[in-house]
Amino acid sequence: MGKGGRGVQDLGAVDVISWDEIKKHSKDEDKWIVIDGTVYDVSKWAKRHPGGPRIISHYAGQDATEAFRAFHTDIKRVSKYMTPLGIGSAEKSKKIDEEEIKRDFVELRKRAEKMDLFTPSKVFFSFIVGHLIFFEILAYLTFYYFGTGWLPYLVSVIFYTIVQSEAGWSQHDFGHLSVFKDNRLNHAMHSFVMNCIKGASTSWWQHLHNQHHSKPNVLNKDPDVRVEKVFVLGEEMPKRVAKENKSWMPYNWQHTYFFAIGPPLLFPVYFQYMIFKHPIVRRNWLDVFLMTTFYIKMLVLYSPFLGVFGAIKYYFLIRCLESHWFVWVSQSNHIPMEIDEDKERPWLSLQLRATCDVEKSFFNDWFTGHLNFQIEHHLFPTMPRHNLYKMTPYVKELCAKHGVPYKCKTLSEAFIDIVKSLKHSGEIWHAYYQSYHVS
């Protein structure tokens, strides 16, 4: 058993373990999780978890069944490795309403499987990767044939911004294991797109994104809302930050300074630093090497046209534009939604309170990488993106049955709600700051 854990024999050789006992084992050095009614001591094994130790830690002392099913495409194989970690059975939950939601969601997933919605289209994903390569070639040929005047420069920047932004959505497909049945191919293509086409770290993305999906918009668990150094989000974070009074940021103006430090600087400053720091600290030298090939390619191809410093300037301009694209799309689905402590909700309720959809259209689908169907993606993270819209009516039906709000907006409404939400959270912070610290 892991450090701090207790085997079945330590519990008096009792097969059934109470939830009160299970919840005690939620510390870094002592973790129990429950999957399909079996209690597992993952205290020592968590560090070897392929998805990272933190995603398991976020479910320590909780039922991780629905998250386990959502993330793994090879449940039978994975289950074999879990057997030695089992220490007993969890007592049956007394939360009848939650158990009904969970059962209904299992049936919804079975319906998706019968509809063959987890089967990817090779033609679709070939087109997606192909159009990345197509626009990358166009970006280079624009300089090659038309020179470096302001118009071809602008056109080339637009082409390469499309490459970088759409590569972000494409690597997301491979990272979620939704393209190939053989996960080795998913991992290989994830490295190709993320490292070689995009110049970013696969290990850092996996480290953050797996946590985000497991506990979206949950304070202290979702890294995407761990932004209190510059922004306060939702209704609970502003109150906490105001009480602690550890930051000098004028959060009541965050809806204004968001335009200056949010979309423009996320990629060219913070991401650029972290994509190298994360793999270097963890000594993931393959990740570093593959990323480096991207930067060598940029210098080799564009220095002859622009010079070394001109190529670097060209690169950071693209990163800045890509950053705008990414921030507005990715945050429109989450920032305006509920951001709170972990309430241990069923998968359906957890994801729907943290996500919303954007209306379907050809442009919206392409521009967002089909993440305008964020609700369906969060419920079924391994489902190929071209099938997500097919689940929408069934998800809406299930939400209506259990009184779970389902939100869908226009693209413009989704963008505007980001700013409105930041303003609202800033006002909450200011009111509580005045109450706590201004006499």
N, C-alpha and C positions, 0 to 999 in steps of 0.2 A: 504493500500500500504506500501511497505517497506520504510525504512528510506532513504531519498534522492530520492525516486521514485515519479512519477507523474501519477495520475490516468487519465482515459479518460476525466473526467470532467475538469481536470487541463489543458488539451490540447484544451480547447474550445469545448468539446463534439464532437471531430472529431473522426470518426471511423478509418480512415486510418492515420497511423503514419509514418512520413518520416524516411528514413534511417539515415539522418543527426541527427534527434532527438534520434533515437535508439542508435546510436554510442556514444552519450553523457553519456549514463548510463552503464559505464563499470568500475566503481570503486568498491572497496571492500564493501562499505556501500550502494551502489546504482547499482543494476544489473538488466538489462533487457536482455532477450533472445528471439529469434524468432524460433518457431517450426511450420512447416506447415502453414506459413503465419500469425500465431497469435503471438502477442507480450505478453510476460509474465513478470511480475515484481516478480523476485525471491529474492529480496534483503534480506528479513527476512527468507524466507523458505530455502535458500541455506544451512544453517547450519544443517537442518534436512534431507538433501538429503542423501539417503542410500549409494550412491556411493561416498559421501564426498563433501564438499563445493567447493573445488578447481577445480574440473572438470567442474562445472557449471561456476565458475568464469572465466575459460579460454575461455568461449564462451560469456561472457558478452558483450553486444553491437553487437553481431553477430548472424548469422543464424545457429542454432544448430540442424536443422532438421536431417541431415544425421548422425550426431553423436548419436542423440536420437534413431534413428531407429537401428543403429548398436549395441548399448549396451543393449537395452531392449527386452526381449523375450515375454513380456506381455503388449504390447503397449496399448491395449484397456483398461486394468485395470488401468494402470498408468495415462492414459489420463484423467480419471474421477477425479483424485486428482488435476489435473492441472487447471481445469476449473475456480476455484475461483481466480486464479492468473492472468487470462487473462485481459488485459487492452485495447485491440484494435487489429486492423489488420495492418500488415506492408505493405508499398507500394510495388508494384511489382518491382523486380530487373531489372535494365537496362543492366545488364551484360549478353547479349544474349548467348555468347559462354559458359559461366559457367552454365547457366540454361540448355543448351542442354546436357552438360556432366552430370548434376544432373539427368535429365530425363532418359538418357541412363543407368545410374547406377541403377536407380529404376527398370528399365526393367530387368537389369542383376540380381538383387536380386530376382525379381519375377520368373525368369528362374530357379534360384537355389532352390526356394521354390517348383516349379513344379517338379523339379528333385528329390525332397525329400532329399536334401542334408543337411538340418538342423535336420534330424532325426538321433539320435545316435545309434550305434550298441552296444547292451548290452554285446554281446560276446566279442567284442574288448576291451571295458573298463573293463570288468571283468578280462580279461587276463592281462591288464596293471597293475591293482591293485594287482592281484594275483602274478605277477612276482616280484613285490616289496617285498611282504611277503616271497616269495620263496627264494630270495637272502638274505633277512635278517636272515632267519632261517639257510641258508648255512653259513653265516658269523659266527654265534654262534657255529654251529655244528663243524666247522673246528677246533676251539679251543678245543671243548669238546672231540673230538675223536683223534685229532692229536697233541694236546699240543700247546705250545707257541714258538716253534723254529722259526727260521727266515723264513722258507718256509711257514708253515701254517699261520704265522703272516701276511706275504705278501698276501697270498691268501685271508685271511679274510678281510684285508684292501681293496682289489680289490672288493670283494663281497659287502662290505658295502658302498664303493664309488659308485658302481652301484645303490644301493638302494637310496642313498641320491640324486644323480644326476637325476635318472629317477623319483624319487618322486617330484623333482622340476617341471618336465614336467607334471606329473600327477595332482598335485595340481593346476597347471595352467588350466587344462581342467575344473576342478570343479569350480575354481574361475571365469571362463568365462561363467559359467552356460550352458555349452555345453554337459552335460552328461544326465541329467534328465529333464523332462518337469516340474516337481515340484521343484521350486528353493529352497525349504526348504531342500530337499535331497542333492542338489548341495552344499548348505552351510554346511550341516552336514558332507558330505564327504570331503569337502575342509578342515574343521577343523581336521578331522581324519588324512588325509594325511599330511597336512602342520604342524599341531601342534604335533601330536602323532608319526608319522613316521619320519618326517623331523626335528622336534624340532624348528620350526620357527613361526613367527607371521602372522596370516591371516590378521589382521587389517592393519599391516604395508604394507604387499604386496598389498592389495587393495588400500590403500592410494596412493602408488606410481604408481602401474601398470595402474590404471584407467586414471591417468593423462597422462602417457606415450602414451596410445592408443588414447586419445582424441586429442593430439597435438604432435605427434612424431617428435623428432629432432627440436622442436621449442624452441628457447632460452627463458628462464624465465618461461616456461610453462612445458616442459618435464623434470622431475627430473632426468632422465637417462643421460642428457647432462649437468647437473648442477655440473660439475666436475672441474671448473676452478682453484680450489685450488691446483690441482696436474697435470691436463692435459688441453690442449686447443684443441678444435675439430672444424672441418669445416674450413671455410675461414673468417667468421665474428667474431667469438669469439677470435681468436688470435689477431686481430686488436684492439678489445676493451680492452682486457687484457693488451696488450702492451702499449696502451695509458694511462690506469689507473695506471699501474706500482705499483700494490699493493701486488704482490707476488714475492718471491725470487726464485721461481722454475726456473731451466734452461730448459724451454720448448723445446728449440732446440735439447735437448737430450732425449726428452720424449719417442721416439721410442726405446730407449735403456733401460731407467729405467722402462719402462712399464713391462718388463719381471721380474723385481725384486719386484715391489710394486702393479702391476695390478692383474694378475691371482693368484699369491701366497697368497695375503693378503686380498683380498676383502671379502671373507667369514669368515676366522678365526679371523679377526680383526674388520673391519667396520660392516659387517652384524651381527656378534656376539653381538656387542654392541647395534646396532639399534633394533634388534628383541626384546630386552627386554625394551629398553628405550621408544620406541613408545607406546606400550600398557600400561606401568606403568605410563607415563606422562598423558595419557588419561584415566587412571583408568579402563582399560578393563581387569578386574581381571580374567574373564573366559579364555581369551586368554593366560594370564600368567600361570594360573593353568594348562591348557591343555599342554602348552609347557613344563612345569615342569615335567609332567609325562614322557616325552621323556628322560630327563636327569636322572631321578630316574631309569628308565629302563636301561639306559646305565651303570650306576654305579652298579646296582644290578646284571646284567648279566655278566659284564666284569671284575669287581673288583676281583671276586674269581680267575680268571685266571691271571690277570695282576697287581693286586693291585690298590688302588685308583688312585695314580698318573700315573700309567701305563695305566689305562682306560682313564684318561683325555688326556694323550699323544696320545693314539690310536684315540680318538675322533678328536683332532685337526689335526692329520695327514690326516684323512679322509676329514675334512673340507677343508684343503689345496688342496687336489687332486680334490675334487668336485668344488672348486673355479676355478681351471684351466679349467675344463670341461665347466662350466657355462659361464665364461668370453669369451672364444674363440667362443663358439656357439652363444651366445646372441649378442655380439658386431660385429660379422661378418656381420650381417644383417643391421646394423645401422651406425656405426662409419664412414665407407667409403662413406656414402650417404650425401645428402645436409643437412646442419645444419644452420638454419637461423632464422631471426625474423618471427613473425606470419604474413603471407601474406593473411590470410583468404581464402585459396584456397578451391575448392570443395573437397569432401572426396577422390575421386579417385586420383586427383593430389597430395593432401596432403600426402596420404599414399605411393604412388609410388615414390615420391621424397625422402622419408625417409627410404625406405625399399628395399631389394633385396632378391631374392630367391637363394637357393643352389640346385644343381641337385638332382633329385630323385634317390634313390637306397634303398635297404633294410637296409643297414647299416646307411646311412644318415638319413632315416626316424626314425630309432630307436635312434640313437645317439643324434639327435636334438629334439626328441619328436615331429616330423613332423613340427618343426618350420623352417625347410628348405623351407617350403611354407609360408614364412613370409609375402609376399605380400597378398596372399589370406587370411591369418589369420587376417591381419590388416584391410582388407576390410570387412571381415565377422567374427568378433571376437567371435560370439556365435556359429559358425559352428563347428561341431565335427571334430577333426583334421584328422580323417581317410578319410574324404570327400574333403579336401582342394584341393588335386591334380586334382580332377575332374573339378574344376572351372578354372584351368590354361588356357586352350585354349580360353575360353570365355573372360577372363580378358585380355589376349594378344590381342584379336580381338578388344576389346573396346579401349585399349590403342593405338593401331595402328590407329584407326579411329580418335582419338583426339590428336595424336601426343605426347602422354605421354610415356616417356622411360620406358621399362620393362627390368630389369636386372636379369639375372640368371647366377650363377658361379659354378665352381667346388668347393668342400669343401676346397681344398688346396688354390685355388685362393682367396676364401673368407677370409681365415685366413691371408694370405700374405697381402691382401689389408688393414687389420687393421693396420699393421705396416707401410705400405706405407703412409696411410692416416695420421697417427700420425706424421711421418717424415715431410710430406708436411705442415701440420698445424704448426708444430714447426718452420719450415723455414719461414713461413709467420710471425709468432710472432717475430722471431729474426730480420727480415728485418724491421718491423715496430718499434720494440724496439730501434734499432739502429737509425732510422729516428727521433723518438721522443725524445730520451734521451741521445744519444751519439753525441757530437759535433765534 
